[in-house]
Amino acid sequence: MDGRLKTTRECVMRRTVYPLHRLASLLLLAVVAGTAGPALADGSLTYSADGGDMGRLEMTERWRGGALRTDIAGVEAYMLLRDGEIYSITSAGGRVMVMALSALADLPQAQGTQSTDQLKTGAGLAMPSEVQEIDATGEMKDVAGVTGEIYEISWLDEEGASHTDSAVLSDDPRLLENQQLKMEMSNLVQGQEANPLLEALQEKGLAALSFGDRFEVLSLEDHPGPEGDFLLPAEPMDLGDMMGGMSQ
């Protein structure tokens, strides 16, 4: 293979595939709520989230039916959850590229870069391993025009360190639907059940309007946008062929 073509493909893999996989994991860390209720309310959610070593991120999530689209401010790419798969959609040299995240599972070993476990970590964010208390304070607070109740949540991270965060939680059906889809994304990315904090909040039928300094809703709307925004713009790429070509 021509050396320049090989270098170009390697750049595409490093600048689009791996960062998007990492962002998919960060989405799970930024929002700490979920529910298992029925899919009822389509909508749009914009929020600010702590992206660990990636800094502060502003994200917009739109959902219609069983599809969830995530756009990140300043990133010329987006992620789409639909039909039990997560896709990253980006463009390079005028070409639209659609990649299924499930196809990335074996790529870190093939590339000799990050391990699968590293791609699933929180990029500097502490992950909950045990929820100790979820206590309602009785105080109410409005966030982005939605009223929720303030809770104090105590939890342990994977290193055993103790944390307590204030969270504003709500049973707004739009938030609940969003969190249901995010739970599905969590299972697909991590290949395992959601973390204990997600599960604990799920049992209460609540979703987060804010959580400490990690996450805060900026706007919540009823309309998800055009149906075409939730369709794949091209056929998914065969990453196996790409990797095979790069090794030649």
C-alpha positions in Angstrom: 0.0 0.0 0.0 1.1 3.5 -0.7 2.6 5.0 2.4 0.6 8.3 2.1 -2.7 6.4 1.8 -1.8 4.2 4.8 -0.9 7.3 6.9 -4.2 9.0 5.9 -6.2 6.0 7.0 -4.4 5.8 10.3 -5.2 9.5 10.9 -8.9 8.9 10.1 -8.9 6.0 12.6 -7.2 8.0 15.4 -9.0 11.3 14.9 -12.5 10.0 14.3 -13.0 6.4 15.5 -11.3 6.4 18.9 -12.3 9.9 20.0 -16.0 9.1 19.2 -15.8 5.8 21.1 -14.4 7.7 24.0 -17.1 10.3 23.8 -19.7 7.6 23.8 -18.3 6.5 27.2 -18.3 10.0 28.5 -22.0 10.4 27.7 -22.6 7.7 30.2 -20.6 9.4 32.9 -22.1 12.8 32.3 -25.7 11.9 33.0 -26.5 9.9 36.1 -30.2 9.0 35.7 -32.4 6.5 34.0 -35.7 4.7 34.0 -37.2 1.6 32.5 -40.6 3.1 31.7 -42.3 2.9 28.3 -41.2 5.0 25.4 -43.7 7.9 25.3 -42.1 11.3 24.9 -39.9 12.3 22.0 -37.9 15.5 22.5 -34.6 17.3 22.6 -32.2 18.0 25.5 -29.1 20.3 25.6 -26.8 20.0 28.5 -23.3 20.9 29.8 -21.2 18.0 31.1 -17.8 17.3 32.6 -15.8 15.4 30.0 -12.9 14.6 32.3 -9.6 15.2 30.5 -11.6 16.5 27.5 -12.8 19.5 29.5 -16.3 20.9 29.6 -18.6 19.6 26.9 -21.9 20.9 25.6 -24.1 18.2 24.1 -27.5 18.1 22.4 -29.4 14.9 22.4 -32.6 14.4 20.3 -34.7 11.3 20.4 -37.5 10.0 18.2 -39.1 6.6 18.9 -36.2 4.2 19.7 -33.5 6.4 18.1 -31.2 8.7 20.0 -28.9 11.2 18.3 -26.1 13.0 20.1 -24.3 16.1 18.8 -21.3 17.6 20.6 -20.6 21.3 20.2 -17.4 21.9 18.2 -17.2 18.4 17.0 -18.0 17.8 13.3 -19.5 14.4 13.9 -22.4 12.9 15.8 -23.5 9.6 17.3 -26.7 7.7 16.5 -28.3 4.9 18.5 -30.9 3.0 16.5 -31.9 -0.6 16.0 -29.7 -1.9 18.8 -26.5 -0.4 17.5 -24.5 2.8 18.1 -23.1 4.5 15.0 -20.6 7.4 14.6 -21.2 9.6 11.6 -18.4 12.0 10.5 -16.9 13.3 7.3 -13.4 13.4 5.9 -12.4 14.8 2.5 -16.0 15.4 1.6 -16.9 11.7 2.2 -19.5 10.8 4.9 -18.3 7.9 7.0 -20.7 5.8 9.1 -19.0 3.4 11.6 -20.7 0.9 14.0 -19.1 1.1 17.4 -19.6 -2.7 17.9 -17.1 -3.1 15.1 -14.4 -1.3 17.1 -14.2 -4.0 19.8 -11.0 -5.7 18.4 -9.3 -2.6 16.9 -7.2 -1.5 19.9 -5.4 -4.8 19.9 -4.9 -4.6 16.1 -3.7 -1.0 16.3 -1.5 -1.7 19.4 -2.9 1.4 21.1 -5.6 1.6 23.7 -7.1 -1.4 25.3 -10.8 -2.0 25.3 -10.9 -1.4 29.0 -9.3 2.0 28.5 -11.8 3.0 25.9 -14.5 2.2 28.5 -13.1 4.3 31.3 -14.2 7.8 32.3 -11.1 9.7 31.1 -10.3 11.0 34.5 -13.8 10.9 36.0 -14.6 8.8 39.1 -17.0 6.0 38.4 -19.6 4.9 41.0 -19.3 1.4 42.3 -21.7 1.6 45.2 -24.6 3.9 46.1 -24.9 4.5 49.9 -27.7 7.0 50.2 -30.2 8.9 48.1 -31.8 11.4 50.4 -34.6 13.9 49.4 -34.1 17.3 51.0 -37.6 18.6 50.4 -36.3 21.6 48.6 -37.4 22.3 45.0 -35.4 24.0 42.3 -36.1 25.0 38.7 -33.5 24.0 36.0 -34.1 25.0 32.4 -37.7 25.7 33.2 -38.4 22.3 34.8 -39.1 21.9 38.5 -37.3 19.1 40.3 -36.4 18.2 43.9 -32.9 18.5 45.4 -31.4 15.2 46.6 -28.1 14.4 48.4 -26.5 11.4 46.9 -23.6 9.6 48.6 -21.6 7.0 46.7 -18.2 5.2 46.6 -16.0 5.2 43.5 -14.0 2.3 42.1 -11.1 3.2 44.4 -13.3 3.2 47.5 -13.3 7.0 47.9 -16.5 8.5 49.2 -18.4 11.2 47.3 -21.5 13.3 48.1 -23.2 15.3 45.4 -26.4 17.4 45.2 -28.6 16.5 42.4 -31.9 17.9 41.1 -34.1 15.1 40.0 -37.4 15.1 38.1 -40.0 12.6 36.8 -40.6 14.7 33.6 -41.5 12.1 30.9 -39.1 13.7 28.4 -36.2 13.2 30.7 -37.3 9.7 31.5 -37.5 8.7 27.9 -34.0 10.2 27.3 -32.6 8.3 30.2 -34.2 5.0 29.0 -32.4 5.4 25.7 -29.2 6.3 27.5 -29.4 3.1 29.6 -29.6 1.2 26.3 -26.5 3.1 25.1 -24.7 2.3 28.3 -25.4 -1.4 27.9 -24.2 -1.4 24.3 -21.0 0.6 25.0 -20.0 -1.1 28.2 -21.2 -4.6 27.3 -22.6 -4.9 30.8 -25.4 -3.7 33.1 -25.5 0.0 34.0 -23.5 1.2 37.0 -25.1 1.1 40.5 -25.9 4.8 40.5 -27.9 4.5 37.3 -29.7 1.5 38.6 -30.6 3.1 41.9 -32.1 6.2 40.2 -33.9 4.0 37.7 -35.7 2.2 40.6 -37.0 5.6 41.8 -38.3 6.6 38.3 -36.3 9.8 38.4 -34.0 11.6 35.9 -31.4 14.2 36.4 -31.8 17.9 35.7 -28.4 18.4 37.3 -25.8 16.4 39.2 -23.1 18.1 41.2 -20.8 20.0 38.8 -20.8 17.1 36.3 -24.1 17.7 34.5 -26.7 20.4 34.1 -29.6 20.6 31.6 -29.6 23.9 29.6 -32.8 23.3 27.6 -35.5 20.7 27.2 -37.9 20.7 24.2 -40.7 18.6 23.0 -39.7 18.4 19.4 -36.8 16.1 18.2 -36.4 17.6 14.7 -36.9 16.0 11.2 -37.2 12.3 10.9 -34.4 12.3 8.4 -31.9 13.3 11.2 -32.4 9.8 12.7 -31.6 7.8 9.5 -28.1 6.6 8.5 -26.7 8.9 5.8 -24.7 6.0 4.2 -23.9 2.3 4.7 -21.6 1.5 7.6 -18.0 1.1 6.7 -16.3 -2.3 6.8 -13.6 -1.6 9.4 -12.1 -5.1 8.9 -11.2 -4.3 5.4 -9.7 -1.0 6.4 -7.6 -2.6 9.0 -6.5 -5.3 6.6 -5.5 -2.7 4.1 -3.5 -0.8 6.7 -1.5 -3.9 7.6 -0.4 -4.5 4.0 
